[in-house]
Amino acid sequence: MSYKIRLNIFEGPFDLLVYLIEKAEMNIYDIEISVITGQYLRHIRRMEANDVAVGSEFMVLAATLIDLKSKMLLPRITSEGEEIVDPRTDLTQKLVEYIQFKKAAAALEELRETAALKLEKPQEDLQPYTGEPDVFLKMDMDHFIEAFKAFIHRKMKNEELLRMQSHVERERVSLENKIDAIRELLRAAKRKILRFSELLEAKTDRYDKVVTFIALLDMAKNGDLFAEQSENFSEIEVSAAKR
């Protein structure tokens, strides 16, 4: 039985070092130099044994780690009682910067891949559809005034048409509501007969009276009710038609 061993190919020495620190679940601000140095050197030897080209920068970082390992063995306080600066500080700062740049590069790569999936519409000449944009600027004052008057006239006509449409729609809705209300009143009436005055509200206006009268005419035309008036100007009585 044969075994195949796959080694990670790292982009550089810091890439390998970050990988080892994350795999060992170490705090980047408190790296165990002796442990990480041993793991780093073993990875380099394994890469060399598998004919993987190991650049000089890998060896420089290896020497740096060995130097830090030796410094970590020295006392951290001088004979005068002063605390020596942590020898790992410079390495930690470089690792933090490297991780930040690596994340930024990954984000930019993601944006590039997203942009590659988008198709851009080629620029077209829209002049035939938009017309001459400076046409009014080339007019003399008299033509400009006439064009402006025509514009105002069209605007006023459009506004008037909108008002008329709104008024007609309001009348249509009011008429339908009034017909429904009359039907309900006839159903609730004891004798199924109502006088016209009873169909009007106490504080009704002229518009409501007209709509009520038109509703009665419309219902009578459709055979929904009968309207009777004994004499001119007398009370109009309405009753529901029997179906």
N, C-alpha and C positions, 0 to 999 in steps of 0.2 A: 504494500500500500504506500502510495506517495502522497506527500503533503505539499500544498502550494501556499507560500507565505506572501501576502501582499503588504507592501510597505507604503506608508503615506509619503507622497512627494510634496515637500513644503516649499513655499515661494521664497523663503529666506530664513535666516536664523531666528528672527523674532517670531515668525510664524510658528516655527517648531517650539520655541520656548513658551509661547502663549498656549499652545496645544497641551504641552506637558503640565503647565500650571493649572489649566482648567480640568484636565483629566485627573490630577491629584487633588482637585477641589481645594486648592490653596487660596488664601487671601493675597491678592496681588500686592498689597501694602505690607505683607508680612511673609515673604517668600522664605521657605526653608532651603537656603542656598545649598547646603550639603546634599540634601535629597535630590533637588532639581538638577544640580551639577552632575551627579552620577547618572541620572536618567538621560540627560542631554548627551553626555559622552557615549553612552551605550547606543543611542539612536544614530549618532554619527558613525560609530564603528559598524553598525548594522548596514547603514547606507553604503559605506565603503566596501563591505563584504559582498554586497549585491551589485557592485559596479555602478552605483549611483554617484554621479559627479557631485562632489562636495566642494563648494566654493570657498575661497579664502575667508569670506565674511563669517562662515560657520566656525572656522577655526579661531577667528578673532574673538567671537563671542564665547567660545569654549575657554580661551585663555582668560577672558574677563571674569567668567564664572569661577574658575579655579582661583584667581586672585581674590575675589570676594570671599570665597570659602576660607581662604587663609586669614583674611582680615577679620572674619566673624569669630575666629578662634582667639583673637587678641582681646585683652580687657577693654570694656566699653568706657572706662573711667580712667583719666590720667592720674599721675601721682599727685597732682595738685587738686584732685577731686572734681575736675571738670568732665562733663559727659562728652564723649566723642560722637560726632555726627554719624548716624547710621550709614555704613558704607553701601547699603542697598538703595539709597535714596535716588541716585542718578539713574540706576537701572530701572527702578520703579517708574520714574517720570517718563523715560523713553518708552516703556511698555504701555503706559497709559496713552501716550500720544499715538503709538502705533495702532492700538485698538480703536481709537477714535477715527483715525484715517482709514482703517480697514472697514469700519461701519459706514463711513461716508462713501467709500468706493463701492461698497455693496449696494447702497441706496442709489447711487448714480447708475450702476449697472442695471438695476431693476427698472429705473426710468427709461434707460436705453432700450431694454427689451419691450417695455410697454409701448414706447414710441414706434418700435419696429412693427408692431401689430396694427398701427393706425395708417389708413390710406388718406393721402391729401389730394383734394381736388385741384387740378391745375388751374392757374389763374386764367380767366377769360375776359374778353373785352365786352363789358356790359353797356357800352355807349349806345348801341342800337335800341336798347330797351329803356334806358333812362332818359334819352333825349339830350338836347343841348342844355347843360346846367346853367349857362350864363345867358340864356335867350333874352331874359328881361333886361339884363344889364346892357344889351346892345340896342335897346329901344330908345327912342327919344321920349321926352317927358309926356307928350300927349298920348302916345301909344301906351305908355306905362300906366297912366291914369285910367285909360279906358279898360285895360286888362284888370286893374285893381277893382274898378267898379263892377266888372263882370264877375270877378271872384266873390265880392261881397253879395251880389245879387243871388248867385248860386247858393251861397252859404245861407242866406235868409230863406230861400225857397226850401232848402233841405230841412232847416229848423221848423218851418211852418208845416211841412209834410209830417215831420216827426210828432209835432203837437197834435195834428189832426188824427194821426194814427193812434196816439195815446188816448185822445178823447173818444174816438170810436170804440176802442177796446174797453175803456171804462164804462161806456154806455152799454156795450154788449154784456159785460159781466154784471152790471147793475140790473139789467133787464132779466137775465137768467135768475139772479137771486130773488128778484121781486116775484117772478112767476112761481118759484119754489115756495116763497113765503105765502102767497095767495092760496096755493094748494093746501098748505098746512092749516091755514085759517079756516078754509072751507071744511076740511076734515074735522076740525075741532068744534065748528059751529053746531049748535043744537039742532036747528032746523035745516042745516046745510044751505042756508041763505044768508048772505051778508049784504049790507049796504055799502056803497062806495066810500062813504065817510068813515066806516069802520075799518076800511083797509088802509087808511092814512094814519100815520103816527100823530101824536099830539103836537109835536114841534116839527112838523114836516115842512120842507121848503118847496118852492115852485118846481124845482128839478125832480123831486121825489114824486110830486103829484103827476107830472107829465109821464114819468117812467111807469107809475102805477096804472095810469090810463092806457098807455101803450101796451102794457102787459095784459090788461083785460082784453083789449082788442085782439092781441095775438092769440090768447087762449080761446077766445070766442071763434076766431077764424079757424083754429085747429080742432074745434069741437070739444074742447076741454070744459067749457062752462057755457051757461046761458046768461045773457044780460037783458034786463027789462027796465023800461022807464015808462011809468003810467002817463006822463004828460011832459011837455017841454019844461026844462029846468027843474024837474022834480028829482028826487033821489033815485039813483041807479041801483037796482038790486041784482045781485049775481048769485047763481046757484051752480053747483057742480053738475056736469053732464053725466047721465047714467050710461055706463058702458055695458 
